Amino acid sequence: MARIPRSANTFPHLSLPLVIRDRAKLSGGGRTAAQERFNKANRQNHSARLRGAAERAVATWARRREEREQHKLPPIPADIPLLIKVEPDTDLEYLRKYFKLEIVSEQEDGFVVVASEEIDMATFLQVVDGFAEERRGATTAAKIYAVFGPENLQLRLERLLSDSLIDKWHEITDTNIYTVDVGIECLGNILVPPPPEQRPNETEAHFNHRLTVWRALALQAEASWDDLMAEREQGLISFTLGYGGEVLDILHDDHLGAATLPDSFTVRIRICGMGLRDLVINYPYLFEVNEPDEIDRIVAHPREQVAPPFGLEIQKPDAGSPAVCVIDSGIQEQHPLIAAAIEESLSQCFVPGVALTDVADYVSPGGHGTRVAGAVIYPREVPVTGVFKIPCWIQNARVLDKDNRLPVMLYPPLYLRAIVTKYTREGKTKLFNHSIAAYRPCRLRHMSAWAATIDWLSWEYDVLFFQSAGNLPDNSKAVPFRMGILDHLESGHTYPGYLTRDSSRIPCPSESLQALTVGSVNHESFIDGNLSSFGSAGELSSFSTTGLGVWGSIKPDVVEYGGGMVRDTSSPPMLTTPPEVCTELIRSTMYGGPLSARDDVGTSYAAPKVASIAVALQRLLPNEPSLLYRGIIVNSARWPEWAESAANKLHVLKQIGFGIPDLDRATSNNLFRVTLISSGENRIRAKEAHIYQIPLPLEVREPGDDFKIRIDVTLSYVAKPRRTRRNIRQYLSTWADWQSSKIGETVTSFKNRVLHDGDLAHIEDEDVIPWTIRERDDWGEIKNVKRNTGTVQKDWVVISSHQLPTDFCIAVVGHAGWDKDPDAYAKYALVVKFEAVNQDLEIYEKISASIDTLVPISEIEAQFELLNE
């Protein structure tokens, strides 16, 4: 196997040998829940409770509909809005199949928002009665623990409204106008049966016929879902207009301002309080109502700085160089340090009511988008003399106003879709920097529409978003819905402890599973008299928000140097940002001042520094997917020394994710370090396993040797998202994870353990590799977190060289998500790195030579095709 061709790199990344594609061995099933067993043992009582609740719901809804007609209110669908309680995190499709209940959204603690298309709930009552009488097929009633009808308003409000709307619900007046984002579910009760599986002794022709019939049914269902979405979009618009409201729209397309996903759409509307209350209380397909997010803004405390002498010769990027689209407040495009990088023909303003060509950065005093663009080009320092060739093009997409705010008329899911569509088509852009985040902590119930749009665009296009983690304000006076740094200190929560509290959780859209979310760490420590910085170099910045993210996913993914803060000894302390704790940034000179300065801090400036590593990777690997860039960047990240020695490593993971990425580790190797990468777009279907094999020669794993070897494995994948479910297995169309060899395990044993047709009698009982995180939250060194919750799954370990197996194997395994099509797939990239920790064992050439002895499956398949031509 040859090395992947590279430029003049002495130690390029090597191809990761894929040796097997086959059916995976998957575990499944489980014990019946205790409550379900109890219900089966008490059929009469359980049936009576469910019947009573359903009858109350039917009666309440009938009265409410009659009152609506009397008051001539705008029409709404007839379906009864309900809440039911089931076992958490279980398959819900039986609710459609047996009870004719439309699943609107899965909530916390086993609650499910549903709608009954039968206003008398006849089917539901029939099954419930059959359960009491022990009729065949009625035992599913035991799975429904409780039913709550429209009369249970508080329960509904708590599950549909954002925290801020819950707080002000009783203050909403009939005539005041409110702007809200509403989510509407659109799957209905359209059922697609499970795809057929080939029976024993069934001919290929007969099986293919059954599969063709199933595909026709699936296509019919997709067409019906599209029609239902269009119908419900129009229904919501009519309802809104019926109350004199409006749909806020920036895109004049078929969806009239709605951000659509396969199961739902989300739209921003303006409506009177009376209409808002009616919508929340009665609209059966509603699953979410939020107020528009306000975006975070750190208030820096700069000092006057003298401009250094400027004698730098700047050369523009080569044609065909990578491009980074900066989605921000605009850019000072004629700035001497970045003008040569700007693709002016692609610059566009997306701010409503502002000219498309008005792309300047008006943020005072030194700009925001200008600083972000500069950090992509100059991630460490700005040279003042010599010759500097800019490595990439910068594309300017302005969405923030002159006050660095996101206009309420600009709905984030829609501007993201418009921008990605434009720049991927016109600029062939893969890399997007989005240093814009809300103030409020993200909700953990569902993925936000903003974040889900990033996830969808990452699937639909080959793009990678660099997302700032978000910043804590100094205090909550300006931002009452987010505790600030001073609020935490005054409450007795010290640094860095307050950073792992729920009040410091990342905002949306930083919880996006596909975005590379970047937090900030200090680049320097500072002490001067009664002034001292929060933390030392490499420790988390006092303002950087933290994880975990939605469903326990690891966020932020990585951190970079975004600056720090200084406090004095007064009570409460005064917060400042002297130059010593600020990284050097390009700044706008619209309002005067130097071309660059150390005068601002924030996660906004950490994200583009990671984007600069992706630029280097795209230059190195121009034809590889952005999924691989993400995987390599995360794989290159390391924890600083303080983190490795910390007592509470879960807190470290929440603060800095996988650590600080490194340009050298991401782009090159040396005698003591070797990186192996997958190549091209790799697709994996549910129930499938892809096995990669890395032969490790005897010289690397001599029995008598005790060299310390660090292994880093990173899986980066993407699949289609949907919003109305609350765990990754139902959020994604297909999900994936990885398994590795055990210590000393042979290739044969690994295959038997991973593959469906493996021989269970020939699995070796070896010790597992002691990975740091592991597949379950009680297995790894770090407890209460698991690596397979996100779509970038990294783990690492340091072991003795003599513990290495003869062949180190990794299996990427696909699992069924919400898409039951047997051809549904996830796209992935895989990265594996070996490194001699003490630089005392040369491994690059040895491992390079060993993988040359393998014949990858791609070559076998190519030879097979030639033989059959």
Summary of the structure (lengths in Angstrom):
residues: 869
radius of gyration: 28.3
end to end distance: 24.4
largest distance: 89.6
contacts: 3092
relative contact order: 0.11
helix: 32%
strand: 23%
